[in-house]
């Protein structure tokens, strides 16, 4: 029974649309996070001195601290961005797909 | 001592819990701290009240394992943050910033960076496919008996290593903070945990986590604000004074030696990031919310709290360099009184007197208790839901019988934890947390992510990947310096790196891939076919277990 439902959903072009849009969005964000994080790890391993430089002459704020603080905030903003789009656009699309599969039932 | 602590940590490349576990291993019993004990008793009374209330609401297996799936995203976010930030986070990372400066901050980012990845790639699929344990997902279209047994074994391995590290750390910390005897402390933690979990199940465990997270956030923020106000809330001023007195001088804000070796740095990053995504007690939290929407919100809130708190800790550690490090009252014979992990506690006393010290000590105790409860529940569900109900009884067990088994399992795990805690009192168990993360990253994560993303995974591949990851992670740690040299006492390590993730994780993926690809059995064909339906459910949540109907 539910296998029939899954079959109907899968053949709905909206399902392909959902998978494509969400997949692209999620992987883009994941790649951004992974690149920045492991790029940072590489800097720590290979060029530690560059992270210890002050951001401006006489400032006690170093490039490393500023960059990390930026990543803390930026990564969190990316999660907020994903949650916002997923909880509205993707969930809306999902509901439509399920609803249409139910309609065929009747 | 401080140097030894940091070197050990650097070599092991472990999580912050290791700092606590290692440092407190050599603590001495302090005078009884009544402020702390009274505040802790208030916490216990409050959580017992909640457990009593929760016990009346825990009737079905869904109530017991997942609080009926009715936790909101905000509540779950706090609970995840509570599960994730242990006493070691508060004490160990503050101490690390105090001694190593910037390195501590790097560690914190590594702890944090896994969360966005969990959200983007896993959270909603976990919620859409899982019911009570993550084995529900890996065994979704594969052989129930074999795959569940494997997932339960690796879950229990992770839980036991993690429990052991927490128990020994707890005993030492409590001895230090409260002036209680080690064995009394171990029994107190073990027995309280049994009461929370057996009577209140996931409802009580969740609320213990939430209360503890609020206490931790409040306590930390209070100490940070009071301390930072002494520098007029000026980072510039704080750093000018701190670099002037610290033994590292201007190098305080340079990356130090902890992550100088690229292999260790990457392996640690992988282990922390994907280990988090394979910890059974964290994964279980995703099944407590109503739907995928709330699951996503949980990560948003949890990562917000974690990121905020890490920055609070960074400032606490920097302030402590001046407030604690420059105050001879906190030193005995040239060393920090009570050991390296006491930095946060001394800072609390310096800025807020005995009341704040007592509060922070109570927070640390509550924190250990909460983490241990979450672990015990995850372990008990692997025994009762996976092994008893699905493997032994093949789905015919009644709910009442299944709950009874989980309660018995919880009590057994409690006694195992107490026994191990007492047995390992004098041991250096710092490598245990690293091992737990390593096993989670190598045994749980690859099979879990492949089962959700790769159509071609078969039972044979999953078993090879899971057991291969488990055995190789344990062996890599066993033959590394942390066990082969430090525990067993051999001269040189057989495996040169202390972090297993970079090696054991690809091995697990490779085994799962090769043994799935070469699996041409009829069963394998059916399993691959079944992926289509699983995929639609993972994407849409249709057919996912909803909130309990009451």
Interface residues (C-beta under 8 A of the other chain):
Chain A: X2 X3 X5 X6 X9 X10 X15 X18 X19 X22 X26 X27 X29 X30 X33 X34 X37 X38 X40 X41 X42 X44 X45 X46 X48 X49 X51 X52 X59 X60 X61 X62 X64 X65 X68 X69 X71 X72 X73 X75 X76 X78 X79 X80 X82 X83 X86 X87 X91 X94 X97 X98 X101
Chain B: X102 X105 X106 X109 X110 X112 X113 X115 X116 X117 X119 X120 X121 X124 X235 X236 X238 X239 X240 X243 X250 X251 X253 X254 X255 X256 X259 X260 X261 X262 X265 X266 X269 X273 X292 X293 X296 X297 X299 X300 X303 X304 X307 X310 X311 X532 X533 X535 X536 X537 X539 X540 X541 X542 X543
